[in-house]
Amino acid sequence: MSTLTTCRPRTRYCAVALLGLSSGLPLSLSSSTLQAWFTEDNIGIIVLGFLNIVGLSYVLKWLWAPLLDRLTLSFLGRRKSWIISMQLALIGVLWCMSYLQPSQHPYLLMGLGAILAFFSATQDIAVDAYRAEILQVKERGLGSALNVTGYRLALLIAGAMALLLADHIGWDYTYKIMAGILLFCSVLTFFTPEPCVLVQPASLKEAFFGPLQDFFARPNAFALIFVVILYKLGEAYALSLTTPFLLRGLSFSLTEVALLNKVIGLGSMILGGISGGLWMMRLGLFRSLFVFGILAALTNILFVILAIVGKNMILAGIVIFFENFCSGMSSTAFVAFLMALCNPKFTAMQYACLSAVASIGRVVIGSTSGILVHYLGWTNFYWLSTLICVPGLYLLWYSHDMVCFKEPEGTLEGV
C-alpha cells in the first residue's frame, strides 16, 4: 500500500528535512572538516590539496545509481533500506576515524575518508530519489527548501560545531559525537514513510542504459555536459582551500574559522540561496545563471584583497559573507538548471549523473589547488580562480540558443 496517500504532508516535510540533515553531515566530515584536522596536524599543503580527491565517489556515484533503482535491501522498502544501511555504515566509519591521527596515519585516515564519501554518495542517491517520490507535485517547492535547510544545518553542525568541539575536546571525541548524531538520524529515519512503489526496471541493463540513451539522444548533450562542468569551476578553486587559507595563510584560530567560514559563510549561503530563488522568479533561469555566475566570479577578487591585506577579522567577515552569498545564488540557479535537464521518467539516475559531472570541478580539478598555491602563492591563486570562471560563463552564453532552459516542472521558458 502506498504511504504517499496515507501520511500527512507534515510527515513528508519532516522526512525530507531529516534526510537533508543526514546527507549533509558526512560531506563536511570527509572534506572541509577533515581538511582542518589535517591542517592542525601540520600536514603539507600539497597533501591538503589532494584531500579533495577523497570525495571522488561524488563524481562516480552514477556508476552504481542503477543498483538503487533495481534492488531492495530489506523489508523497509526500496528507498529506506538503502538509506538506513548507508547511515549505519557511515556511523561505523566515523567511529573508526576517531581513533586515528593525521600525523601518524595520514593515508589510512584518507582511505577511511574516501570510504566515508562512498557511503555518503550512495546515501545521497537514495535520498534524492526518496525526495522525488515522496513529495506530491504541489509540495516539491517547500519540500526541497526544507531538505536544503536540513542539509545546510548539517554542514553547520559538521563544520562550525565540529571545529569548536575539536578546539576544546579534541578531534577523536568530535568524530564520535558526529557518529552519535548520525545514529539519532537513523533511528528517526526508521519511522519515516516509504514512498509508493513505482515500476522498477526489468533489468540492470534497462536501469543503466535507459536514462543514458534518453540524455545522449539530445543533439546538444555534450554542450550541456561542458556547461555543467565549467559553470562552477572557478568557484570550486576559490572555495577548495578556504579553510587552510584562513588557518595557515592568515593565521586565524579554529574558533575564528568556525565563526568566519562556517557560521557567517553558511548563514550567508542560505540567505543567498533564498534571494537567488526570489530573483529567479523575475529573471528566469538563463539570466539568473549568467548574472549570478558573474557575481560569483567577481567575489573571488575579494579573496585577492584579503590575501594582500592579511589577517583582519572584519574584512575577512565581509569577504566570506559576499563570497558565500553569491555562491548561494548561483547554486540555486544551478540546481534548478540540473532539474530542468532531467526527464521526469529518469529523474533519479539522470540527476545522479548530472550532479556527479558537476562535482568534477570540486573534486578532481580542484584537487590541484594545493599545487597552485604552493607555486603561485595565495594572491595569484585567487586571481587565477577568477579567470577560470570566464570559460564557463562564455560557454553558457554561447550555448543558450542550443540549450532548452526550462522550469523544473517541465514548462518551457523563453530566453
C-alpha positions as CSV (number, residue, x, y, z in Angstrom):
1,M,0.0,0.0,0.0
2,S,1.4,3.4,-0.9
3,T,2.3,5.6,2.1
4,L,2.2,8.6,-0.2
5,T,-1.6,8.8,0.1
6,T,-1.9,7.8,3.7
7,C,0.6,10.1,5.5
8,R,0.1,13.8,6.2
9,P,2.0,16.4,4.2
10,R,3.7,17.5,7.5
11,T,5.1,14.0,7.8
12,R,6.6,14.1,4.4
13,Y,8.0,17.5,5.0
14,C,9.7,16.3,8.2
15,A,11.1,13.3,6.4
16,V,12.8,15.2,3.7
17,A,14.2,17.8,6.2
18,L,15.6,14.9,8.3
19,L,17.2,13.3,5.3
20,G,18.7,16.6,4.3
21,L,20.4,16.6,7.7
22,S,21.6,13.1,7.3
23,S,23.0,13.8,3.8
24,G,24.9,16.9,4.9
25,L,26.7,15.5,8.0
26,P,29.2,13.2,6.2
27,L,30.0,15.6,3.5
28,S,31.8,18.1,5.7
29,L,33.4,15.3,7.8
30,S,35.0,13.9,4.6
31,S,36.0,17.3,3.2
32,S,36.5,20.7,4.9
33,T,36.4,19.4,8.5
34,L,38.8,16.6,7.6
35,Q,41.0,19.2,5.8
36,A,41.0,21.3,9.0
37,W,42.1,18.3,11.0
38,F,45.0,17.6,8.7
39,T,45.9,21.3,8.7
40,E,46.0,21.4,12.5
41,D,48.3,18.4,12.5
42,N,50.8,20.3,10.2
43,I,50.3,18.2,7.1
44,G,51.9,19.7,3.9
45,I,49.8,22.0,1.6
46,I,50.2,19.6,-1.4
47,V,48.7,16.7,0.6
48,L,45.9,19.1,1.8
49,G,45.1,19.9,-1.8
50,F,44.9,16.2,-2.7
51,L,42.5,15.6,0.1
52,N,39.8,16.9,-2.3
53,I,40.2,13.6,-4.2
54,V,38.8,11.8,-1.2
55,G,35.4,12.9,-2.4
56,L,35.8,11.1,-5.8
57,S,32.7,9.0,-5.1
58,Y,30.5,12.1,-5.5
59,V,31.8,12.2,-9.1
60,L,31.4,8.4,-9.8
61,K,28.1,7.7,-8.0
62,W,26.2,7.4,-11.3
63,L,28.1,4.1,-11.8
64,W,26.1,2.3,-9.1
65,A,23.0,4.5,-9.1
66,P,21.1,1.9,-11.2
67,L,21.5,-0.6,-8.3
68,L,19.4,1.6,-6.1
69,D,16.6,1.6,-8.7
70,R,16.7,-2.1,-9.3
71,L,17.4,-3.6,-5.8
72,T,15.8,-3.6,-2.4
73,L,18.0,-4.5,0.6
74,S,15.4,-5.2,3.3
75,F,11.7,-5.2,4.3
76,L,12.0,-1.4,4.8
77,G,11.4,-0.7,1.1
78,R,13.5,0.2,-1.9
79,R,14.5,3.7,-0.7
80,K,14.6,3.4,3.1
81,S,16.5,0.1,3.0
82,W,19.4,1.8,1.2
83,I,19.2,5.0,3.3
84,I,19.3,3.3,6.7
85,S,22.0,0.8,5.5
86,M,24.2,3.7,4.4
87,Q,23.6,5.6,7.7
88,L,24.8,2.6,9.7
89,A,27.8,2.1,7.5
90,L,28.7,5.9,7.9
91,I,28.4,5.6,11.7
92,G,30.9,2.7,11.7
93,V,33.5,4.6,9.5
94,L,33.2,7.7,11.7
95,W,33.8,5.7,14.8
96,C,37.0,4.1,13.2
97,M,38.3,7.5,12.1
98,S,38.0,8.9,15.7
99,Y,40.8,6.5,16.8
100,L,43.4,7.8,14.2
101,Q,45.6,10.9,13.8
102,P,46.7,12.5,10.5
103,S,50.3,12.8,11.7
104,Q,50.5,9.1,12.5
105,H,48.1,7.5,10.0
106,P,47.6,10.1,7.2
107,Y,47.0,7.6,4.4
108,L,44.8,5.3,6.4
109,L,42.7,8.3,7.5
110,M,42.5,9.5,3.9
111,G,41.3,6.0,2.9
112,L,38.6,5.9,5.5
113,G,37.6,9.4,4.4
114,A,37.2,8.0,0.8
115,I,35.1,5.1,2.2
116,L,33.0,7.7,4.1
117,A,32.5,9.7,0.9
118,F,31.4,6.5,-0.9
119,F,28.7,5.6,1.6
120,S,27.7,9.3,1.8
121,A,27.4,9.5,-2.0
122,T,25.3,6.3,-2.1
123,Q,23.0,7.7,0.6
124,D,22.6,10.9,-1.5
125,I,21.4,8.8,-4.5
126,A,18.7,7.2,-2.3
127,V,17.7,10.5,-0.6
128,D,17.4,12.3,-4.0
129,A,15.1,9.5,-5.3
130,Y,13.2,9.4,-2.0
131,R,12.5,13.2,-2.1
132,A,11.3,13.0,-5.7
133,E,9.0,10.1,-5.0
134,I,7.6,11.0,-1.6
135,L,6.6,14.6,-2.4
136,Q,3.5,15.4,-4.4
137,V,3.9,18.0,-7.2
138,K,2.4,20.9,-5.2
139,E,4.7,20.0,-2.2
140,R,8.0,20.0,-4.1
141,G,8.9,23.7,-3.6
142,L,8.5,23.7,0.2
143,G,9.8,20.1,0.4
144,S,13.0,21.0,-1.5
145,A,13.5,24.1,0.7
146,L,13.2,22.1,3.9
147,N,15.6,19.5,2.5
148,V,18.2,22.1,1.7
149,T,17.7,23.8,5.1
150,G,18.3,20.4,6.8
151,Y,21.4,19.9,4.6
152,R,22.8,23.4,5.5
153,L,22.1,22.8,9.2
154,A,24.1,19.6,8.9
155,L,27.0,21.5,7.3
156,L,26.9,23.9,10.2
157,I,26.9,21.0,12.8
158,A,29.7,19.1,11.0
159,G,31.6,22.3,10.2
160,A,31.4,25.1,12.8
161,M,30.3,22.9,15.7
162,A,32.9,20.3,14.9
163,L,35.7,22.8,14.8
164,L,34.6,24.3,18.1
165,L,34.4,20.9,19.7
166,A,37.8,19.9,18.3
167,D,39.3,23.1,19.7
168,H,38.1,22.2,23.2
169,I,37.8,18.4,23.4
170,G,39.9,17.1,20.5
171,W,39.2,15.5,17.2
172,D,38.7,12.0,18.5
173,Y,35.7,12.9,20.6
174,T,34.4,15.2,17.9
175,Y,34.1,12.5,15.4
176,K,32.4,10.2,18.0
177,I,29.8,12.9,18.6
178,M,29.2,13.2,14.9
179,A,28.6,9.5,14.7
180,G,26.2,9.7,17.6
181,I,24.2,12.5,15.8
182,L,24.0,10.3,12.7
183,L,22.8,7.4,14.8
184,F,20.0,9.6,16.1
185,C,19.1,10.4,12.4
186,S,19.0,6.7,11.5
187,V,16.6,5.9,14.4
188,L,14.2,8.7,13.2
189,T,14.6,7.6,9.6
190,F,13.2,4.2,10.5
191,F,9.9,5.8,11.3
192,T,9.6,7.9,8.1
193,P,7.2,6.8,5.4
194,E,8.3,4.8,2.4
195,P,7.4,6.2,-1.0
196,C,4.9,4.4,-3.1
197,V,6.3,1.5,-5.1
198,L,6.9,2.6,-8.6
199,V,7.6,0.3,-11.5
200,Q,11.1,-1.0,-11.2
201,P,13.4,-1.5,-14.2
202,A,13.1,-5.0,-15.6
203,S,16.8,-5.4,-15.5
204,L,20.0,-3.7,-14.6
205,K,20.7,-3.1,-18.3
206,E,17.4,-1.1,-18.5
207,A,18.1,0.7,-15.3
208,F,21.5,1.8,-16.5
209,F,21.2,2.4,-20.3
210,G,17.6,3.8,-20.4
211,P,18.5,7.2,-18.8
212,L,21.7,7.5,-20.7
213,Q,20.1,6.7,-24.1
214,D,17.5,9.3,-23.3
215,F,20.0,12.0,-22.4
216,F,22.5,11.4,-25.3
217,A,19.7,11.3,-27.8
218,R,19.6,15.1,-27.4
219,P,21.6,16.9,-30.1
220,N,23.1,19.3,-27.5
221,A,24.1,16.6,-25.0
222,F,27.8,17.3,-25.0
223,A,27.3,21.1,-24.8
224,L,25.2,20.5,-21.7
225,I,27.9,18.4,-20.1
226,F,30.6,21.1,-20.6
227,V,28.3,23.8,-19.2
228,V,27.6,21.6,-16.1
229,I,31.4,21.0,-15.6
230,L,32.7,24.6,-16.2
231,Y,30.0,26.7,-14.7
232,K,31.2,26.2,-11.1
233,L,34.8,25.5,-11.8
234,G,36.2,28.9,-10.7
235,E,34.2,28.8,-7.6
236,A,35.4,25.3,-6.9
237,Y,39.0,26.6,-7.0
238,A,38.3,29.6,-4.8
239,L,36.5,27.6,-2.1
240,S,38.6,24.4,-2.2
241,L,41.2,25.7,0.2
242,T,39.3,28.4,2.2
243,T,39.9,26.6,5.5
244,P,43.7,26.2,5.0
245,F,43.9,29.8,3.7
246,L,42.2,31.2,6.9
247,L,44.2,28.9,9.2
248,R,47.6,28.8,7.6
249,G,47.6,31.7,5.2
250,L,46.1,34.3,7.6
251,S,46.8,32.6,11.0
252,F,43.2,32.6,12.3
253,S,42.4,30.2,15.1
254,L,40.0,27.2,14.8
255,T,37.3,29.2,16.7
256,E,37.7,32.2,14.4
257,V,37.5,30.0,11.3
258,A,34.4,28.4,12.8
259,L,32.8,31.9,13.1
260,L,34.0,33.1,9.7
261,N,33.9,30.1,7.3
262,K,31.1,28.2,9.0
263,V,28.7,30.4,10.8
264,I,29.0,33.5,8.6
265,G,29.7,31.5,5.5
266,L,26.9,29.0,5.7
267,G,24.4,31.6,7.0
268,S,25.1,33.9,4.1
269,M,24.9,31.0,1.7
270,I,21.4,30.1,2.9
271,L,20.4,33.8,2.6
272,G,21.9,33.9,-0.9
273,G,20.0,30.8,-1.9
274,I,16.7,32.3,-0.8
275,S,17.5,35.6,-2.5
276,G,18.5,33.7,-5.6
277,G,15.2,31.8,-5.7
278,L,13.3,35.1,-5.4
279,W,15.3,36.8,-8.2
280,M,14.9,33.8,-10.4
281,M,11.1,34.4,-10.4
282,R,11.9,37.7,-12.2
283,L,15.0,37.0,-14.2
284,G,14.2,33.5,-15.4
285,L,16.6,30.5,-15.5
286,F,19.1,31.6,-18.1
287,R,19.5,35.2,-16.9
288,S,19.8,34.0,-13.3
289,L,22.6,31.5,-14.2
290,F,24.5,34.2,-16.1
291,V,24.1,37.1,-13.7
292,F,24.7,35.0,-10.6
293,G,27.7,33.4,-12.3
294,I,29.3,36.8,-12.9
295,L,28.7,37.9,-9.3
296,A,30.3,34.7,-8.0
297,A,33.3,35.2,-10.2
298,L,33.7,38.9,-9.1
299,T,33.6,37.9,-5.4
300,N,36.8,35.8,-5.9
301,I,38.6,39.1,-6.3
302,L,37.7,39.9,-2.7
303,F,40.0,37.0,-1.6
304,V,42.8,38.7,-3.5
305,I,42.3,41.8,-1.4
306,L,42.2,39.8,1.8
307,A,45.4,37.9,0.8
308,I,47.1,41.3,0.3
309,V,45.8,42.9,3.5
310,G,46.4,39.9,5.7
311,K,44.7,38.9,8.9
312,N,41.7,41.3,9.5
313,M,38.6,39.9,11.2
314,I,36.2,42.5,9.8
315,L,37.5,42.3,6.2
316,A,37.5,38.5,6.4
317,G,33.9,38.5,7.6
318,I,32.9,40.8,4.7
319,V,34.7,38.6,2.1
320,I,33.3,35.4,3.4
321,F,29.8,36.8,3.5
322,F,29.7,38.1,-0.1
323,E,31.6,35.1,-1.5
324,N,29.1,32.6,0.1
325,F,26.0,34.8,-0.6
326,C,26.8,34.9,-4.3
327,S,27.7,31.2,-4.2
328,G,24.3,30.5,-2.7
329,M,22.6,32.5,-5.5
330,S,24.5,30.7,-8.3
331,S,24.0,27.3,-6.7
332,T,20.2,27.9,-6.5
333,A,20.1,28.6,-10.2
334,F,22.5,25.8,-11.0
335,V,20.3,23.2,-9.1
336,A,17.3,24.4,-11.0
337,F,19.2,24.0,-14.2
338,L,20.1,20.4,-13.4
339,M,16.5,19.7,-12.5
340,A,15.4,21.2,-15.8
341,L,17.7,18.9,-17.7
342,C,16.1,15.7,-16.2
343,N,13.5,13.7,-18.0
344,P,10.8,13.1,-15.3
345,K,10.9,9.4,-16.3
346,F,14.5,9.0,-15.3
347,T,14.9,11.7,-12.6
348,A,16.9,9.7,-10.1
349,M,19.5,8.3,-12.4
350,Q,19.9,11.4,-14.6
351,Y,20.2,13.7,-11.6
352,A,22.8,11.4,-10.1
353,C,24.8,11.6,-13.4
354,L,24.5,15.4,-13.7
355,S,25.4,16.1,-10.1
356,A,28.3,13.7,-10.4
357,V,29.5,15.6,-13.5
358,A,29.1,18.9,-11.6
359,S,31.4,17.5,-8.9
360,I,34.3,17.1,-11.3
361,G,35.4,20.7,-10.8
362,R,35.2,20.5,-7.0
363,V,36.8,17.0,-6.5
364,V,39.1,16.2,-9.4
365,I,40.2,19.6,-10.9
366,G,40.0,21.3,-7.5
367,S,42.5,18.8,-6.1
368,T,45.3,20.6,-8.0
369,S,44.6,23.8,-5.9
370,G,47.3,22.9,-3.4
371,I,49.9,22.6,-6.1
372,L,48.9,26.0,-7.5
373,V,49.1,27.7,-4.1
374,H,52.5,26.1,-3.5
375,Y,54.0,27.6,-6.7
376,L,51.9,30.7,-7.2
377,G,51.1,31.9,-3.6
378,W,47.6,32.8,-2.3
379,T,47.2,36.1,-4.2
380,N,48.0,34.8,-7.6
381,F,45.9,31.7,-6.9
382,Y,42.8,33.7,-6.3
383,W,43.5,35.8,-9.4
384,L,43.6,32.6,-11.3
385,S,40.4,31.3,-9.8
386,T,38.7,34.5,-11.0
387,L,39.9,34.0,-14.6
388,I,38.9,30.3,-14.6
389,C,35.2,31.4,-14.2
390,V,35.3,33.0,-17.7
391,P,35.2,29.8,-19.9
392,G,32.1,28.5,-18.1
393,L,30.3,31.8,-18.5
394,Y,31.3,32.2,-22.1
395,L,30.1,28.6,-22.9
396,L,26.8,29.3,-21.1
397,W,26.2,32.4,-23.2
398,Y,27.4,30.8,-26.4
399,S,25.2,27.7,-25.9
400,H,22.0,29.4,-24.7
401,D,20.4,29.0,-28.1
402,M,21.2,25.3,-28.2
403,V,20.1,24.6,-24.6
404,C,16.4,24.4,-23.7
405,F,16.3,26.3,-20.5
406,K,13.1,25.2,-18.8
407,E,11.5,25.3,-15.4
408,P,11.8,22.2,-13.1
409,E,8.1,21.4,-13.6
410,G,8.7,21.0,-17.3
411,T,7.3,24.1,-18.8
412,L,9.4,25.9,-21.4
413,E,10.9,29.2,-20.5
414,G,11.7,31.8,-23.1
415,V,15.2,33.2,-23.2
